[in-house]
Structure formats: C-alpha cells, structure tokens
C-alpha cells in the first residue's frame, strides 16, 4: 500500500467518519466511489473497512473548562536579632513551617475569558486574588480587562507569582509600600502599623494594554479602592487611580527586556486621628501619590531586576518614636526605597537541574514615617521602637531541580535598622535570617 494512497484514505476518514464508530452505509458508498475512481484499490478498501472501528478522531477542544493547581512551599528559618536599644534583648529562634500554600482556581468561560480565584495560607487574609478577565486582540483594543481583586501595577515584584520569584520572599519594598493597614473600622482607630498600604492588592477595574501596531509599547490604567487588602466600602476607603507606561520585548530566546514607570494617586490613604493615644476616632484621611520606575532584563543565563519607589503621604509622619501615631498634626512624609537583584544560572547539572547564585540589595528611607522590624520581616520581632531607615543584603542560591515545579532555595538576609522618625534617637538593630525552602507545584 503506497503512502500517498493511505494518506488520502485517512484524510477522508477523518472528515467523514464518526469518531470511534463502525462504517455507516454512506461511508461504504464513499469508499466504493473512491475504488471506482482508482483512488483506492481493493486491498486498501478491505484494510480500511477492517480497521475502521479502531479509528478515533479527537473532538474539538472545548473553550470551557476548570483548572486547579497548587503552590506549596515548606521552609526552615533561623532568625537572630541584636538590638542596641536600651532594655531590648537579643532574640534567637528557629522554626519549620508552611510558608505558602496557594490553591489557584481557574474557570475558562470562553475562548478569551476566564475567572480566577487564588487563596493564600497561612494568613489572616485568606483571599489573595479574585477576578474575571477578558482578552482583546483587535485593531483598536489589544490587551486584558480585569474586574475584581488583584495586585496593582506598582511594586512590580508583586505581579509575579509566588512560585517564580527568585528569592524566598519578595524584597521588603513590597511589604512596606503594599502591606495592609489594620486596626480600623472606618470611624475609629485602635492600632497602627508602619506599612503604607499604597500598593499591594486592591479591588477595582484594570486594563493592561498594548499598542496594536507596536505591541512592545505597553500601557495600563486602573481605578481601585484606596485601602490595600480591603474589599469593604467605607467612609475611609477612597479611590486610587493607576497609570503604567512601559516597553516590553523578547528580542530573542536569550534576550528579554521590560522597563517602564508606574504612577498612582489616592484620595484617602492615611487615617489621621486627633490626639496621640489609641484608640481614637478618625478625623481625616490624607491623600497620597507615588512613582515606581522599574527594569527587568534577562540575557542568556543572567537576570537583572531593579526598581525605585517614591511616595508622598499626607499625615504620613509618626508623632512618636515608640509606637506609630499619625494624627492631624503629622507632617507630610515622603518614604522612598529601591532594590537591585542580580542572578546567574552558573551550573547546569544535567538531569540534576540548574544552580543559580544571586544577590539582592534593598534600602528604605521612611522620611519620618517609621518602620518596625516585624512589618517587613517574616516572623520578625513585632515590638520595639520605630526606626527611620533600613537596608538589607541577601545572598543565596536556587536549585531548579525541575524548573519552578520542584525547586530548593537557600539564602541568608541581613537587615540593618537605624535612626528614629523624629531624628532625636539614634538606635540600631541588626537582624539576620537564614532560610532553606522547598517548593513543589501540583
């Protein structure tokens, strides 16, 4: 039997025969017609009839479906703290725990639309993201529309999945500028944290688009609530407008560049009280704005990431050095910070994966707002005084045994805190954290 004849026969079978069924009367007539036209000979005709019941044709893929995958990260951590503040003691502790358990649910609702929900455990706020998204690829609109709760385009580390970040934890910029506020109900304040809550996860409508004629030019606009990790509409939960202008291109399989700037303005962010003690009623909510230039570059085995965050906060300066207090007399504060990260996939171990050494440096200047150790360090010391500045140094190595599906991360990060919001006290504290983390995706 010639290859050409058999190919022709299989072509007609694929088009006209029912999947997994025996020949029908009409199918036999078609085959007899092919025999008469000398497309098939008798032996080929018998071969097809004999094997027709074994042929199965794949059904078209449905645009609807449901997916579930899970990120599991197990961690051993050892933390030590050396404080030079009076009456503060050194701390040494170690533990083994689940750092992240993130189930992700995706419901495909059409060829270009889907709903996604992700949970974050262990956490006091279990809901991580929940949104509905639609893809557009037209001559005018090209991009993705999202409605719901998601990370905003500010502090770009937060946009990356917890399974693909290159260090066990994102830089301290994500937590400080995006960590949620606490201790409020819209009218009264019972406690303050030092995190701004400017970036992070918000609820609203998001559009991330590209220029149809030049798709490497990207832009984004979004309108969300002002309080991070908050879904409730209250008098102190205002609106934030976000704008992104960026350039993103894969120049080749070995060269990728993404750079741009994120901007944001919030009409209500810092909840200001009247006095300097808690609990107290909220008198006003200050506005805030921020800018976030960034760059991400990958060239062959080398990766370089960097970004700068600058914010300006009404009522942003703390009135006390021992605990955070923001009231109607608090001056405007302009906290800023940056980080740089470099990594190189140095050792290819074949079936044993790839080893990638990396280094990250980060710094934050709170400009009088203050910062606590426990607000930016996982399981860090939650008491103690406020500091005005902090810098961190991370050294580590990633072992990609099966890419990001099975990955080990080993690293050490040193944090140096100094100063005070008022500038009157020059205390210092050093915190070192050793981390060994295992990740699996399933």
Buried (B, 14 or more C-beta within 10 A) or exposed (E): EEEEBBEBBEEBBEEEBEEEEEBEEEBEEBBEEBBEEEBBBEEBBEBBBEEBEEBEEEEEEEEEEEEEEBBBBBBBBBBBBBBEBEEBEEBEEEEEEEBBBBBBBBBBBEEEBBBBBBBBEEEEEEBBBBBBBBEBEEEEEBBBBBBBBBBBBBBBBBEBEBBEBBBBBBBBBBBBBBBBBBEBEBEBBEEBBBBBBBBBBBBBEBBBBBEBEEBBBBBBBBEBBBBBBBBEEBEBBBBBBBBBEBEBBEEEEEEBBBBBBBBBBBEBBBBBBEEBEBEBEBBBBBBBBBBBBBBBBBEEEEBBBBBBBBBBBBBBBBBBBBBBBBBEEBEBBBBBBBBBBBBBBEEEEEEEBBBBBBBBBBBBBBBBBBBBBBBBBBBBBEEBBBBBBBBBBBEBBBBBBEEBEBBBBBBEBEBBBBBBBBEEBEBEBBBBBBBBBBBBBE
